[in-house]
Amino acid sequence: MAGRRKRRVVIDSGAARPPVRPTGRGPAGPGGGGKGRDESKPNGPVVVQSGVSVKDLSSALGIPAAQIIKIMLVLGEMMTITQSLSDDAVQLVAVEVEREVVIRHASDEDDEEEFFEDDPDDLAPRPPVVTIMGHVDHGKTTLLDAIREAKVAAGEAGGITQHIGAYQAEAHGRKITFLDTPGHEAFTALRARGAKATDIAVLVVAADDGVMPQTKESIAHARAAGVPIVVAVNKIDLPGANPDRVRTELAVEGLQPEEWGGTIQFANVSAKQKLNLDELLEKILLVADAELELTANPKADAFGPVIESRLEVGRGPVVTMLVQRGTIRVGDAVLAGDAWGRVRALYDYTGEKVKQAGPGDPVEILGFDRVPPAGEMCRVVENDRVARQQAQHRGERLRREQLASRRKGGVTLETLFAQMQGGAIQDLNLIVKADVAGSVEAVVSEIAKIQHSEVRVQVIHQAVGGITESDVMLASASSAIIVGFNVRPNAEAKTLADREGVDIRTYRVIYQLKDDIEQALIGMLSAVQTEEILGEVEVRALFKVSRLGTIAGCYVTSGLVKRNSKVRVFREGAVIQDSAIDQLKRFKEDAREVQTGFECGILLHNFNDLREGDVLEVYEVREVERTTLDELVVKDDKKGKAAKAAEPDAAAE
């Protein structure tokens, strides 16, 4: 024991810290003369994915995760190392550590165009892809029906196309692929997607109606996509048709007809009478040959956008793909966003089963594991394993982004109750289900337009397919309303909704859906009070009564005075007191009201410092009820009837 050497223990407070990376600027160890974080700071911004976790952000920035947690704690949010950060939180951390951070979203990657290098010998002609665009009820779908001799408009609610369809027609021995895009303003995103997937835009304008707002919107989408425009002046068979007026209005928009010295092809057609359809198809092929080189490599792996997707009973997810490059075959492994699968069956636009589809062909695909969102790029990959891995990676990214955004703006029943008690913004939670992905997107987009300073609409879940028990349970837990567009709840979901008290609304036309949501928001608006001036009174004499106080002898100069009304006391033009009328007398008798030109006696509540010459402004505070999100009506509690507010008050509001 005596000969044993004593062990020396050195306690280093920095031993547990991560080692400082050498930067080449000087020694990184003790005495190196540099600060660890600043010396190791790389040049250029740091790129992170949206929904990044605390751990991954610390690794990207090269700082301890505890430092990020401390920053968030100072900002009032407790985080763990595995939690996802919202975009705002990432930017706040970046400011604190004096670094530049670029946040990449999954949608940013979708917008990036993909370029392929093909051998010129492998390129072959492909059919032009044409988008039918224009204002609602100008005859787009009817024109397409006439071209392909099939009836689609009869199956649409109110004759309004609410899905995207892809079809083919033959003209002069050549195929033309048509995309039918909806004309209602709620489907702006669908029209924009249609323009991006197309080669030529056919702008349909009614000869009896002329250029309308959505006509201009369609022109803007086509120009943004950089595609040539062919104008079809429809309904020339109607008595009020004036094709020359349409040409003049479009010339103002920059679409100069070729016969007037411009470059835009015009065709006068009648979809119902099937007049001049060959002329329209001929001009489409003329533009395709003159302005476009429509070739693609049919030997490559198939690639193209998802035009539409839906969930069908007995068939599962059904995806409509427009093949832009390559050839898709039965048995191929396919990937679209976070959905993947193996092609079990292919169907052309007529519903016939096919074994393969080439460039320019629209085709329905069976075999996906879930419904991919419309607009995703669908592609054929090497095998199922690659497809599954990439889909899982994409799904994980989307879930992180959704989790981060939900943490930022989410609400529970407890916080909702606290907000309502505190007079803060109230939330109307919605679960949106629809028959196809395009309709889901359109409904959510239309709901997002409904905004108010006091109430807010939040779509907490959106999906394709019928309303199920899981949707009802989610609605029950989050105090939400389920909105179904062209879908209905099954029997089990309906029974559960009745038991849980969940409201399920189903619609076929988007106008009704928007109106009902606005009415629900109006019902959530808090009561608003407004003042109505009743009259003015001049104080002309004062009488002091020991047991009551000072009674003012007054003359009603305008309006009237009511008992128990509120009063503002003006002296030399300034308000000196806000009180109420305790007693109102006419001579020695109590009076309910006194009109203009009469004298009266007034006793104010807890205010006796009146002087002769004071002016009393008599007013009432009334309850205000909303009829729309921006209009107010005054509600008379005694009669229980709503009457319009007085013009001055309405103007003031």
N, C-alpha and C positions, 0 to 999 in steps of 0.2 A: 504493500500500500504506500509506504514512504517513498519508494522509488518510482512510483507512477507519475508521469508528466501530466501537468494540468492542461486541459484543453481550453484553448482560447476561442471564445464565441464572439463574433462580430454581428451586431444587429444593424442591418442596412434597411432604412425605411423605404428605399426605392427598389428593393430587390424584387418585389412583386410586380413592378411596372413592366409593360412590354418593352423589349429592347428598341432602341432608337435606330432607325435604318440609316446606314451610311449614305451620304448624298454626294460625295466627291468634293464637297466644299471645305472639308476639314475633318478632324477627328470627331468621331461620334461618341466616344467614351468620356469618362470623367476628365475634366480639364481640357476638353476639345474646344471650348470656347463658343459652342453653339447651343441654341435652344432646340430640343428634340423635335417639336411639332413644326416650328417654322423652318428648320433646316431640311426637314424631310418633305416639305410641301412641294408637290410636282407642279410643273407648268401646265396651264390649260384647265378647262373645266372637268369636273368629275361627272360621268354619266351613270345614272341609276334608273331603275325601273320604278314606275308608279306602284305604290303599295309596298315599298321596300321595308324590310324589318329593321329594327334597331341594330341588330347584329351585322346585317349586310351593309348598312349605311356606315357603321363604324369601320368596317373593313375597307370600304371604298374611300373613306376620308382619311384613313390611317390614324384614327384617334380612338381612345378607349370607349367602349359602349357605356361605361358608367358616366362619362362626360355628357353623352347625349341624354341619358336618363335624367341627369341633374338639370340640364337645360330645360327639358320638358317639365320637370317638377317645378322649376321656377315659374314656368308659364301656366302652372295650375293643372297639369295632366300627369297622372302617374302611369308610367309605362314599364313593361318588362322587356327583356332582351329579345324576345321572339315576336313581339307585337308589331303590326304593320303601322307605318306612319302615313298620315295624309300628306298630300302635296304641299299644303301650307306649312305643316310641321317640318317637312324636309327643308323648305326654304328658310324657315326661322332658324333651324340648326345651322344651315349654311352661313347665314348672316352672323351668327354668334361666333363661329369658328373662322370667319373671314375666308370662306372658300366659295367658289362658283360651282353650282350644281345644276346639271341639265337633267330634267325628268322626262323619261320616255314612256309613253303610254302604248298600250297594245294597238289602239286605233291609229297611232302615228305610223306604225309599221305597215298597217293595212293600206295607208295612203301612198306608200312608196311604190312606184311603178317597177315592174319586173321586166328586164330585158333579156332576150334570148338571141343567141347567135346560131343561125341555121345555115347549112350549106345551101347555096342558091339552087343546086340540082334537086334538093329535097322539097322545095317550095312548090305548091300547087294552088290553083285558083280556089277561092272559097266564096260562098254566097254572101252578099252584102247583108248586114244587120240593120234593120230600119226600125226607128222608134216613132210611134204615132203619138203626137203631143198636141196640146191645145186646151182651150177653155172647156169647162164642164157643159155638157149638153150641146156641143157643136157637132156631134155625130162621129166621134173617133171610133168607138166600138162598132157602130153600125157600118162604117166604111170598111173596117177590118172584116166584119161579117160578110159584107158583099164581096170582098176580095177572096176570102177563103171559103165562102158559101157554108158558113156554120153559124149557129145561133148561140151567142154568149150573153148578150145584153138582157135577154129575158130572165136569166138566172141571177141577175144582180139586183140588189135591193134598190128600188126606185129608179132602175135603169142606170145607176151610177157604178162604173167599174171601180171596185175596191181592192183588187189584187193586180199583180202583174202577171200577164200571160205571154207565152212565147209560141209563135206559130210559124208555119212556112207556107208559101204559095209559089206556084210556077208561072213564069211569064216568058214567052219566046224561048221555051226550052231551058230556061235557067231558073234556079231556085232563089227566092228572096225570103229572108227570115224577118219576121215582124215581132216587135215587142209592143204590147198594148199597155200603156201607162195610164193610171187614173187621172182624171181631170179636176177632181175636187181639191181645194186648196190645202186640205189636211194632209194630202199625200205628196207634198213638195219633195220630201226626201226620196220617195220612190221615183218621182220623175227625174230627180237629179241623178239617181243611180242608173236609171234607164238611159239617160243621155251619155253617161260614161261608158256604158257597155255597147254603144251603138256606133255604126259607121255613118248613117245618114238619118237626119231628123225630118219627118214629114209633119209639117205644121198644118193642122186642120182648123180652118176658120169658116164659120157659117156665113153665107152670103147675105143673109137677112139680119145678122147681128153685128158683124164687124169685129174689130180688135177689142178684146176684153182684158182685164187685169192678168188673168192666168195665161192669156196668149202672150203677153209681154214677158211673163215669168218663164214660159217655155222657151222663148227666143233667147233669154238670158242664159238658161241652162244649156241650150245647144251651143251657144257661143263660148260658154265657159269650158265645155267639153271639146271645143274645136272641131265640130262636125259640120258638114255642109247641110243646108236646109232646102227642102222642096216643099212648096206651099200647095195644099189641096183646098181650093175654095169649094166648100160643100153646100148642099141644099140649094143648088141653082134652080131647082124645079119649083121652089116656093114663089108665091106671087110677089112678095116684097124683096126678092133677091136682087142684089146689086154688086156683082163681082168687081166692077171698076172701083167702087167705093172701098172695097177691101184692099185692092191693090194700092190705092192712094194712101190709106191708113198704114199699110205695111211699108210703103216707101218712106213714110215719115220715120218709121222704126229702123230704117236702114236696109230693108229688103226690097231692092229695086228689081222689078220684073224684067226678064230678058227681052220681052217685046218692047219695053220702054228704054232699052239701052243698058239694062243692068245685067246681073249675072245669076239671078235667082230664077229657077224654073217654077212656073205656075201652071196648075191644071184645074179647070172648072169641072167639078164632078157632082154627081148626085148619088149618095149611097143607097137611098131607098129605091130609086129608079135604075140603079146600076148603069149610070151614064158616064162615059169617058174614063172608065177604070183602066182600060188598056193604055190610054194616053198617060195616066199617072204612073203605071208600072214602067212604061217605056222611059219616062223621064227619070225615074229612080235609077234604072240601069244605065241611062246616059250619064248621070252624075257620077255613078260608081265607076264607070269606065274612064270618064274624063278627068276626075279629080282624085281618085283613089287607086291604089295598087293593092287589091285585096287578095293577098296570098298568105298561106300558112303551111307549116310543116305537119303533114298528117302522120308522120312516122314517130313523132316525139310522144312523150307522156302527156296525157290530156291535162289542159289547164284552162280555167274560165270561171266567171263569176256565178254565184248562186243567185238566180233570178227570183226564186220564190221557194219557200219550204213550209211544210205543214205536217201534222200528225194525223194519220188516218187509221180508223179502227180496222184491224185485220191486215193492214199493210205496214204499219209502223211509220217511221219518219220517211216522208216523200220529198225529195229535193229536185227542183228544176234547175238544171245547169245549162248555161250557154257555152258550148265548147268553142274556145277561141284559138286553141292550138292543140295539135296532137289528136289522138284517137282514144276514146274510152271504150273499154270492153267489159263484158261480164267476167267477174272474177278478179278485177283489178282492186288493189288497195287504194282507198281514197281518203282524203283529209280535207276538212273545211273548218277552219277555226279550231274550236275545242271538240269538234265532232269528227269521228272517224268510222271506218267500216270497210267491208268488202262488198263490191257490187254484186247483188243477188239477181237483179233484173234491171233491164233498161226498156223504156217506153218512149216512142216518138210523140209528136204533138197530137197525133190522131188517136193515141192510146194503144197503138199496135206495139207488140213486143219486138225489140230489135236486139241484135247481138253486139253492135258497136255503133258509135256516132263519131263523126269527124268534125273538122273545123266549120264553124258557122251553123251547126245543128243544135237546136234546143232538145234536151233529153231529160226525162224523169228517171231518177236513180232511187232504187230501193236497196237498203243494206246499211245505212248509217245507224250508229248506236243512239243518236239523239238528233234533235232538230237544230241544224246550224242557222245562225241569223242570216237573213237575206243581205246580199252584198258581200259576204265572205268569198274569198277566192278558193275555189275547189280545185284540187290537183290530185293526180295519180302519183303515188310514191312506190318505193321499191317493194315493200312487203307490209304485212299487218303490224309487225313489231315497230317499225319506223313510224307508221301512222299513229299507233297508240301512244308512243312516247311523245311525239310532237303535239298531239292533241292534249295529253295530260299536262305537258309543259305550258301550253297556251291556256288551258283551263285554270291551272294554278295561278298564272299571272292575272287572269280576269277576276278570280276569287279574291286575290290580295287587293286589287284595285277597288273592288266592291266593298270589301271589309273596311279599307281605309276611309273610303268616302262615307260609308254608313256610320262609322265611328264619329266622323265629323258632324254629320247632320242627323243622326239617328235619334229616336225618341221612344221612351217606354211609357207605359200607362201612368207610372208615378210622375215622370217629368211632364207628361202632357197635363196631368191634373194640376201640378204646380204652376205650369204656364197659364192655365185657364184661371186659377185663383189669383195669380199675380197680374193678370191683364196682358200677358205677353202674347206672342204669336201662337195661334192654335194651328194644329196640323190635321188635315184630312188625309188619312192613310188609305191607299188604294192598292188592290191586287188586280192586275190586268191580265186576262187570258183571252186569246183569239185563235181563230182557226189557222191562220198563216202568219209567218214571221213579219211580213210586210205590214200587215194590219196592226200587229202589236206595236211596231215602231211608229206607225202613223197615229195610233191612239195616244201613245205616250207623248209624242211630239205635240199633239193638239192639247193635251192636258197641261203640258209645260207652259203653254201660252196664257193660262189662267193664273193671274197674279194679283195679289192684294196685300196691302200693308199689314192687315190684321190676321189674315188666314192664309194658310199655305197648303198646297196639294203635294203629297209625297207618294210616289209609286215605289212601294217597298218590295214588290216582286212582279215580274213580268215573264210570261212563258207562252208557248204554243200548246194547244190541246184543250180538252174539256176541263171543266171545273171539278176537282177531286176533293176527297176528304182532307188531304194534307193542306190544300189551299184554305179550306174552312178553318182548320186548326190554327194556321198561321194568322188568318184574319181575326180569329177569336183572341189570340195571344197579343196581337198588336193593335186591337181595336180598329180594324180596317174594314172597308167595303170592297166586295169582290165585283169587278166589272167584267162581264163576258161579252165579247164581240163575235157574233156568229157562232157561239158555242153555248152549251147549256150544262148545268150540273147533272151528274148522275144521281140515281135514287138515294144512294148512301150519303152523298154530299148534301143533298137537299134535306134529308132527315137530320143529319148532324147540324146543319145550319139552323134549322128550326129549334133544335135543342140548345144550341149555343147562342142563339139570338144574333146570328151574323146575317147582314143584309147582302143579298145577291141580286145584282141588276144585269139583265141581258139586253143587248141591242143588236140591230142589224144596220142602222144608219148612224153615222158619226155625229150628225147634227143633234139627235136626241141625247146621245151620251154627253156631249158638251153642255147642253142646256141643263140636264139633271145635276151634273157636278156643280155648275154655277149656282143652282138653287140650293144645293146642300151647303155650299160655302156661305150663301146669304143667310141661311139659318144659323150658322155659327158666329156671325158677326155680333159683337157686343152692342148693347143698347147705346145710342148716342143721344145726347140732350141738346136741344136748341132753344134759343130764346125768341119769344114773340113780344114785341113792344105793344102794349095795350093803349097807353095814352100818357099825357103829361098834365101835371097839376102844379099850380102856383100857390105858394103859401102867402096868405094876405093878412092873417091875424093869428095870435098865439093865446091859448088859454091854459093856465096852469091849474091842475087838479091834484090835490095832495095825495090821494090814494092811487091815482093812475099815472100822473106825469104830465107832460106837455101835450095838449091837443092842438093840432094845427087846423085853423079855419082856412079852407082851400077853395080854389076855383078851377074846375076842369077846363083846361084850354084846348085840348084835343083828345080824341079817342074816348076812352072810358076808364073808370076805376072799378076794380073788383075787390071784394073782401078776401083777405088771405093772400093777395098777390104780393109779389116781391117788388121792392122799391129801391131805386138809386137816388140819393140826395145830391143835387148839384148846387154848388154855391160859387157864383162868379165863373161859371163854365167848367169847374173842376169837381170831380166826384169826391165827396167827403165821407160818405157812409153808404153801405149796402145793407138794407134791412128788409122788413116785411110789414104789412099792414095787419095790426092786431084787431083794430076796431074801425068800422066805417059807418058813419051816421049821416043821415039826412034830417036836419033839425034835431029832434030828440029821439028819433026812431032809428033802429039799426037798418042798414041797407045792404043789399047784396051787391049792387053796382050802381054807379052814378055816371050819367052820360055827359057829353060835351055841353058846356054852357050852364051847368048847374053848380051850386055850392055844396060843400060837404065838410064834415069833420073827420080827421084822420088821426089815429093814435098808432105810432110806430112801435115795433118790438125792440125794447131795450135801447132806445135812442130818444133823448129829449132835447138835445142841443140844436134846436131848429131856430131859424131867424126868418123874419118877414122878407119876402123876395126869393127864398129858396125855391128851386124847381124840383119836383119829384117826378122821376121817370118810372112809370108803372109797367111791369113786364111779368110774363109767365114763363116758366121752364117746362117745355113739353118733351115727351119721349119721342124719339125718332126711330122709325122702322125702315130697314132697307128693302127695296124691291128688286134692285140689281146691285152688282158690285160697285157701281158708281152713282146710283140714284137713291135719293132718300124720300120717304113720305112720313107725314106726321100722324101719329096714332092717337085717337081720342079714347082714353081709357074708359070714360063714363059710358059712351055709346058703343064701344067695342068695334068701331068701324074705322077704316083707314081713309084719310083724306089727304089730298095733295098738300104739300107744304106751301106756305105763302111765297110769292115770287121773290121778295127780298131775301128771305131766309134761304131759299133754294139757290139763289145766286151767290149768297155768302158761302154756302157749303161748297 
